[in-house]
Amino acid sequence: MIINTSGSASLESRQADVEALLERRVDGILYATMYHRNVELPANLGSVPSVLVDSVATGGNITAVIPDEEGGARAAVGALLEAGHTRVGFLNNTDDVPATRQRLQAFRATLTEAGLDGDAAPVESEVSEVQGGYEAARRILTREDAPTGLFCYNDRMAMGAYRAAAELGLTIPADLSVVGFDDQELIAANLHPGLTTVALPHYEMGAWATEHLIDAVEGKTDLTLMALHPTILSCPLVRRDSITAPRP
């Protein structure tokens, strides 16, 4: 059984949805969110074995599986560093969600560990859509010390950065290397050049959660022990053609 709720559904509404499933005597529940976030859970969710997908409970008392935001960001920034970029900027999101904080932290840490000044690296934040990426990229690329490599919070912001670069007469990747996050099929593979990006493990999180929920229902797994810490799945780098060495 599947119940879809709106992204802004109230706690009372979500509790009613869980109750609807319990009334139909389900053996377990997967509680999934549209993007990685911290959630306040309906109190009745714990009535049967449950697993959170792409989210962590505010109280941290239910088994959860989430993407490795920091590892993915490190892979993205690392790809720019490996290509030889020393001036790297970040177009970040404005929403207060785990990815915003963790990707920024990883961006700065990766640069610092490479011998650069991560704290001084340019960061521009906007709404994580195409227009936000465009506006943030215009600001960062018109700086006197404009970066030659850009890490974008997601592929939509990267798409906006492509537009900004074109308006400023910059060619990707000859003048500007760009890496995104999400590996959205309709965007990353269809930009020109194709966007190097980081893939979110949507399928892997769903499979992991389903397998462990079934094991719990069958008495093979104790979800209580697994609830102590969320399971973190890797976000692999998907290489395309948007990164090359900076001009001498």
Secondary structure, DSSP 8 states (H G I E B T S, - for coil): ------TT--HHHHHHHHHHHHHTT-S-EEEEEEEEEEE---GGGGGS-EEEEEEEETT--S-EEEE-HHHHHHHHHHHHHHTT--SEEEEEE-S-SHHHHHHHHHHHHHHHHTTS-GGGS-EEEE-SSHHHHHHHHHHHHTSTT--SEEEESSHHHHHHHHHHHHHTT--TTTT-EEE-SB--HHHHTTSSS--BEEB--HHHHHHHHHHHHHHHHTTS--HHHHTTS-EEE---EE--SS------
